[in-house]
Every structure is written in C-alpha cells, then in structure tokens.
Amino acid sequence: MQLQSTQGIGLHSGVKILVYGRPGIGKTRLISTAPNPVIFSAEGGLLSLSQYNLPFRDIKNLNDLYDCWRWVTTSAEARQFETICLDSLSEIAEVLLAASKANVKDARQAYLEVLDRMMVLVRQFRDLPNKHVYFTAKQETNDHGFNTPSMPGRKLGPELPYHFDLVFQLDVESHATPPYRFLRTQPDHSNIAKDRSGRLQPIERPDLSYIIKTVLGT
C-alpha cells in the first residue's frame, strides 16, 4: 500500500470556494479580484464587471454548461486561465429545474433529477486539477434560522456546503463609517460558513486573490 502525505494538499489542485450572499451584495463583482478568471454566467447580470475586460460565456441550458466543462478540461486555450467562475449555482439549478419540469409529470421527480445532476456538475468543476474555482450562490434563511446558500428544493441547498472546504458568506457591515463588505469564513449563530484550511481569520476582506494565497500559504 502506497501512503501519501497531507502536507501541501491543495497546492496543485487549486482552491475551490463557494460564496453566497444577498442580492446586490457583490458576489459577481468579487470575480474581479480572482487571479486571471474566466466566467460562466447563468445570471445575465455582469454589469458590475463592465469596467473590467474579463472573458465570459452565457449559460442558458445544461448543454452549455457541459460544453464549458469540456472546454476547460480539453482546450489549450483554457490553460491560460487560473480561476473558473460559475455565477451562479442557484441560477444554474433553476434553469435545470425548469427544463426538467417540462419533461416530467411529477414535480418531485424533477427536483430529484436536478439534485443528482447538480451534484455531478459541482463535483466535476470542484475537482478540476490545477484550477481555482469560484462558485456563487444566492442566500436564503433555512427552517432553523440560519442563512445558507439557496438552491431549488429542500435537499440541494443543505447538501451543497458539504462538497466544499471553503464556504463563505459575503456580507456588509452597515454600521461602520463608511460601510464595508467582508467575507465571513466561520459559522456563527445565524450564518453557515467554514474554512477547513484553518488559515483564515473569521472575517476577511473580499479579495479572492488574497484568500487563495493565504489558504495556500504562498
């Protein structure tokens, strides 16, 4: 049996980050802080990035997303990009749900189909080697009063954070002068978050390049 060492895990696989937050909080704009990003957008809301020259592809259906994954994994052109950005998982799931509902009679079957497909897609992008991946999601409050990533159905949202080592909430400190945005990296009494790297402070500045360097210890 060949044993491996945990030292340096993540240095070559890339950092995978899920960030959720309220509408207009700046999840899409945060892409501008990522190292050399390319964007796959299902939201059609890239106006906040109009001052930047960032490449993107619109995602209108499942085939578009699979095309993007194949491009990232097989294209020589994709090698130039360091960060793959999916904006947002919530919108992608809603697109899949609408398509699934059109093809089945039982809505419960549609939700189960979306759950299965989304988990496969999340793992495929999360496990991309030598790439950082930034996922965004909408925010909702669950039955227990916790803010958490929002996804269609009752199972997909609670399941999603388990698939990431880094889950952050993007929020704003409105009582400060001036107000400022921040990333919450640790859970508290009302928000889901986690940092399995153990390298981040509970509150960090919203800068993906800084976060990635800190997590990797570089």
C-alpha positions, 0 to 999 in steps of 0.5 A, spaced: 500 500 500 502 506 497 501 512 503 501 519 501 502 525 505 497 531 507 502 536 507 501 541 501 494 538 499 491 543 495 497 546 492 496 543 485 489 542 485 487 549 486 482 552 491 475 551 490 470 556 494 463 557 494 460 564 496 453 566 497 450 572 499 444 577 498 442 580 492 446 586 490 451 584 495 457 583 490 458 576 489 459 577 481 463 583 482 468 579 487 470 575 480 474 581 479 479 580 484 480 572 482 487 571 479 486 571 471 478 568 471 474 566 466 466 566 467 460 562 466 454 566 467 447 563 468 445 570 471 445 575 465 447 580 470 455 582 469 454 589 469 458 590 475 464 587 471 463 592 465 469 596 467 473 590 467 475 586 460 474 579 463 472 573 458 465 570 459 460 565 456 452 565 457 449 559 460 442 558 458 441 550 458 445 544 461 448 543 454 452 549 455 454 548 461 457 541 459 460 544 453 464 549 458 466 543 462 469 540 456 472 546 454 476 547 460 478 540 461 480 539 453 482 546 450 489 549 450 486 555 450 483 554 457 490 553 460 491 560 460 486 561 465 487 560 473 480 561 476 473 558 473 467 562 475 460 559 475 455 565 477 451 562 479 449 555 482 442 557 484 441 560 477 444 554 474 439 549 478 433 553 476 434 553 469 435 545 470 429 545 474 425 548 469 427 544 463 426 538 467 419 540 469 417 540 462 419 533 461 416 530 467 409 529 470 411 529 477 414 535 480 418 531 485 421 527 480 424 533 477 427 536 483 430 529 484 433 529 477 436 536 478 439 534 485 443 528 482 445 532 476 447 538 480 451 534 484 455 531 478 456 538 475 459 541 482 463 535 483 466 535 476 468 543 476 470 542 484 475 537 482 478 540 476 486 539 477 490 545 477 484 550 477 481 555 482 474 555 482 469 560 484 462 558 485 456 563 487 450 562 490 444 566 492 442 566 500 436 564 503 434 563 511 433 555 512 427 552 517 432 553 523 434 560 522 440 560 519 442 563 512 445 558 507 446 558 500 439 557 496 438 552 491 431 549 488 428 544 493 429 542 500 435 537 499 440 541 494 441 547 498 443 543 505 447 538 501 451 543 497 456 546 503 458 539 504 462 538 497 466 544 499 472 546 504 471 553 503 464 556 504 463 563 505 458 568 506 459 575 503 456 580 507 456 588 509 457 591 515 452 597 515 454 600 521 461 602 520 463 609 517 463 608 511 460 601 510 464 595 508 463 588 505 467 582 508 467 575 507 465 571 513 469 564 513 466 561 520 459 559 522 456 563 527 449 563 530 445 565 524 450 564 518 453 557 515 460 558 513 467 554 514 474 554 512 477 547 513 484 550 511 484 553 518 488 559 515 483 564 515 481 569 520 473 569 521 472 575 517 476 577 511 476 582 506 473 580 499 479 579 495 479 572 492 486 573 490 488 574 497 484 568 500 487 563 495 494 565 497 493 565 504 489 558 504 495 556 500 500 559 504 504 562 498 
